Amino acid sequence: MKLSLCFTSLFVGSAAAWSTITMKTEGSSRRDVFRSVLGGGAVAAVAAATSVEKANAYAVPDLPYPFEALEPYIDTPTMKIHHDKHHATYVANINKATEGKDGAEAPILDLMENALEAGPAYRNSGGGHYNHAFFWDEMAPPDEAKKTKASDQLQALIDKSFGSTDEMKAKFEAMAAPGATFGSGWVWVCVNQAGDELKVVNTANQDNPLMKGVLAEGVMFPILGLDVWEHAYYLKYQNRRPEYVSNWWNVVNWSKVSDNCAYVVEKHAGVNVKG
């Protein structure tokens, strides 16, 4: 239960009592004020709610747009199931795996580098949380997405690394095809560790290029990523993954991708995500 909801329920019927608090309470602690208005049992309930919040270090971030916003390229039912069910399962499992452990409240990004060494829950569920939080944030409704464009910095890296945007997209789509990324996985555009070149790579399952041991080239920093698990497209596209991949460009927010690029080139580190 969210702490705010807990407060709401506790304060119902207590408005009159709360209104009696005057400036005399300014020297009191918040705990004393709550206790005087709500009683010790209510304070304990608030503390319990806070404990629940702290125990769940990770949460599914809200989408930055409505479920239906990516239509017709990504359908509403898929978005609801993908976000509310699949992503939520990864979050629940990584919370369970990290509960009570040192660093349990660390940003999910911090768990990525050593996820393979840390074990399957960190690799699969932790990776699933990071990858999906990254994915939601790089997309926008088609009418908005078409107004975005690569920054000068990003465009220069694209031209240097691939020759043109069209060539980059062609390489990306080839990598995302079932023959190249067989089964479940992701396709990424990454900045190399030197910060001077882009690479298109793929990873299996919920792995990502931030994880040591996943890529032969070593750790790289994603700025764009596409989920090619069947749950990301099957309701609309069935077995037509290439159609899903080519249509996906219509919802890519190049302003966000440009921001990702600027960040990793400067910091030589992965992009932080919400949740």
C-alpha positions in Angstrom: 0.0 0.0 0.0 1.3 3.4 -0.9 2.1 5.6 2.1 -0.2 8.3 0.8 -3.1 6.0 0.7 -2.4 4.9 4.3 -2.4 8.6 5.4 -5.6 9.2 3.6 -7.4 6.4 5.3 -6.0 7.3 8.7 -7.1 10.9 8.4 -10.7 10.2 7.5 -12.8 11.4 10.4 -9.8 13.1 12.0 -10.2 16.5 10.3 -11.6 18.2 13.4 -8.7 16.9 15.6 -6.2 17.9 13.1 -7.6 21.4 12.9 -6.9 21.9 16.7 -3.2 21.8 16.1 -1.8 25.3 16.3 1.5 27.0 16.1 2.3 25.5 19.5 3.2 22.2 17.7 6.0 23.8 15.8 8.6 22.7 18.4 7.3 19.1 18.4 8.5 16.3 16.1 6.3 15.0 13.4 6.0 11.7 15.3 4.7 13.6 18.4 2.2 15.5 16.2 1.0 12.3 14.6 0.7 10.6 17.9 -1.3 13.4 19.5 -3.8 13.5 16.6 -4.0 9.8 15.6 -2.9 7.8 18.6 -0.1 5.3 19.0 -1.8 2.6 17.0 -2.2 4.8 13.9 1.4 5.9 14.2 2.4 2.2 14.2 0.3 1.7 11.0 2.1 4.6 9.3 5.4 3.1 10.3 4.3 -0.3 8.9 3.3 1.3 5.6 6.7 3.0 5.4 8.4 -0.4 6.0 6.4 -2.0 3.2 7.5 0.8 0.9 11.2 0.4 1.8 11.0 -3.4 1.5 9.9 -3.0 -2.2 13.0 -1.2 -3.5 11.8 -1.4 -7.1 8.5 -0.5 -8.8 7.0 -0.5 -12.2 7.3 3.0 -13.5 4.2 4.7 -14.9 4.2 5.0 -18.7 4.9 8.5 -20.0 1.9 8.2 -22.2 -1.5 6.4 -22.2 -1.7 2.7 -23.1 -3.3 3.4 -26.4 -0.9 6.2 -27.3 1.3 4.1 -29.6 -1.5 2.8 -31.8 -1.6 1.7 -34.5 2.0 0.5 -34.3 1.8 -1.1 -30.9 -1.7 -2.1 -29.8 -3.4 -1.2 -26.5 -3.9 -4.8 -25.2 -0.3 -5.6 -25.7 0.8 -2.5 -23.9 -1.4 -3.2 -20.9 -0.3 -6.8 -20.6 3.3 -6.0 -21.3 3.5 -3.2 -18.7 1.1 -4.4 -16.0 1.8 -8.1 -16.1 5.2 -8.9 -17.6 7.1 -6.0 -16.3 5.3 -6.3 -12.9 6.5 -9.9 -12.6 10.1 -8.9 -13.1 9.8 -6.2 -10.5 8.1 -8.6 -8.0 10.8 -11.2 -8.5 13.8 -8.8 -8.2 12.2 -7.3 -5.0 11.9 -10.8 -3.6 15.5 -11.7 -4.5 17.0 -8.5 -3.0 14.9 -8.3 0.1 17.1 -8.0 3.2 20.3 -8.1 1.3 23.1 -5.5 1.3 22.5 -2.9 -1.3 18.8 -3.8 -1.7 17.8 -0.3 -2.3 20.5 0.5 -4.9 19.3 1.8 -8.3 18.5 -1.1 -10.6 21.3 0.2 -12.9 23.8 -0.6 -10.2 22.8 -4.3 -10.3 23.4 -4.7 -14.0 27.2 -4.9 -14.3 27.6 -8.0 -12.1 24.2 -9.5 -12.7 25.5 -12.7 -14.2 27.7 -13.3 -11.2 24.9 -12.4 -8.7 22.6 -15.1 -10.1 19.6 -15.8 -12.2 17.2 -13.5 -10.3 19.5 -10.5 -10.8 20.1 -11.5 -14.5 16.6 -12.4 -15.5 14.3 -10.3 -13.3 16.7 -7.4 -12.6 17.6 -7.3 -16.3 13.9 -7.5 -17.2 13.1 -4.5 -14.9 15.9 -2.4 -16.3 15.3 -3.3 -19.9 11.6 -2.5 -19.8 11.9 0.7 -17.8 14.4 1.8 -20.5 12.1 0.7 -23.3 9.0 2.6 -22.2 10.9 5.8 -21.8 12.4 5.8 -25.4 9.0 5.8 -27.1 6.4 8.5 -27.8 3.0 8.7 -29.6 3.5 8.7 -33.4 2.5 12.3 -33.9 5.1 13.4 -31.3 7.8 10.9 -32.3 7.8 12.1 -36.0 8.7 15.6 -34.8 11.8 14.4 -32.9 15.2 14.0 -34.5 18.7 12.9 -33.7 20.9 15.5 -32.1 24.0 16.7 -34.0 26.1 14.6 -31.7 24.0 11.4 -32.3 23.8 12.0 -36.0 27.5 12.4 -36.3 28.0 9.1 -34.5 25.4 7.4 -36.7 27.1 8.6 -39.8 30.6 7.7 -38.6 29.5 4.2 -37.4 27.1 3.2 -40.1 27.2 5.7 -43.0 23.6 6.9 -42.6 20.5 6.5 -40.5 19.0 4.2 -43.1 22.0 2.0 -42.9 21.8 1.9 -39.1 18.1 1.0 -39.3 18.8 -1.8 -41.9 21.5 -3.3 -39.7 19.2 -3.1 -36.7 16.3 -4.7 -38.5 18.6 -7.5 -39.7 19.8 -8.1 -36.2 16.2 -8.2 -34.9 15.1 -10.8 -37.4 14.3 -14.2 -36.0 17.2 -15.8 -37.8 19.7 -13.4 -36.0 18.0 -13.1 -32.6 16.4 -16.5 -32.3 13.7 -16.9 -29.7 13.4 -14.2 -27.0 15.8 -11.2 -26.6 16.6 -7.6 -27.3 18.4 -5.6 -30.0 20.3 -2.5 -29.0 22.2 0.5 -30.4 25.1 1.1 -28.0 27.9 3.5 -27.4 31.3 1.8 -27.0 33.4 2.3 -23.9 35.5 4.9 -25.6 32.4 6.9 -26.4 33.3 7.4 -30.0 31.4 4.7 -31.9 28.0 3.1 -32.1 27.4 -0.7 -32.4 24.2 -2.7 -33.1 24.2 -5.8 -30.8 21.7 -8.3 -29.6 21.2 -10.1 -26.3 19.2 -13.1 -25.3 16.3 -13.2 -22.9 16.6 -10.2 -20.4 20.3 -9.8 -20.8 21.6 -6.3 -21.7 25.0 -4.9 -22.9 25.7 -3.4 -19.4 26.2 -6.9 -18.0 29.8 -8.2 -17.8 30.1 -11.4 -19.7 27.2 -11.0 -22.1 29.0 -9.4 -25.1 32.3 -10.6 -26.5 33.2 -7.0 -27.0 32.7 -6.3 -23.3 30.3 -3.9 -21.6 28.7 -1.3 -23.8 26.1 1.5 -23.0 22.7 1.2 -24.6 21.0 4.3 -26.0 18.2 2.5 -27.9 16.7 -0.9 -27.4 13.9 -3.0 -28.8 12.1 -5.9 -27.0 11.7 -8.8 -29.5 10.1 -11.2 -27.1 6.8 -12.5 -28.5 4.9 -10.9 -25.7 5.9 -7.5 -27.0 4.2 -8.0 -30.4 2.3 -11.3 -30.8 -1.3 -10.0 -30.3 -1.0 -7.7 -33.2 1.7 -9.2 -35.4 1.6 -12.9 -34.6 4.7 -14.4 -36.3 5.5 -11.2 -38.3 8.3 -9.9 -36.2 10.0 -8.0 -39.0 6.8 -6.0 -39.6 6.7 -5.1 -35.8 10.4 -4.1 -36.0 10.0 -1.9 -39.0 6.8 -0.3 -37.7 8.5 0.4 -34.3 10.6 3.3 -35.8 7.3 5.3 -36.0 7.2 5.5 -32.2 10.9 6.1 -31.4 11.5 9.3 -29.5 14.8 10.5 -31.0 15.0 13.3 -28.5 15.2 10.8 -25.7 17.7 8.7 -27.7 19.8 11.8 -28.2 19.7 12.5 -24.5 20.8 8.9 -23.8 23.7 9.3 -26.2 24.8 12.6 -24.6 24.7 11.1 -21.1 26.7 7.9 -21.9 29.3 9.7 -24.0 30.0 12.2 -21.1 29.7 9.7 -18.2 30.9 6.5 -19.8 28.1 4.8 -17.8 24.7 3.4 -18.4 21.5 5.4 -18.4 19.5 5.5 -15.2 15.9 4.4 -15.4 12.8 5.1 -13.4 11.5 2.6 -10.9 
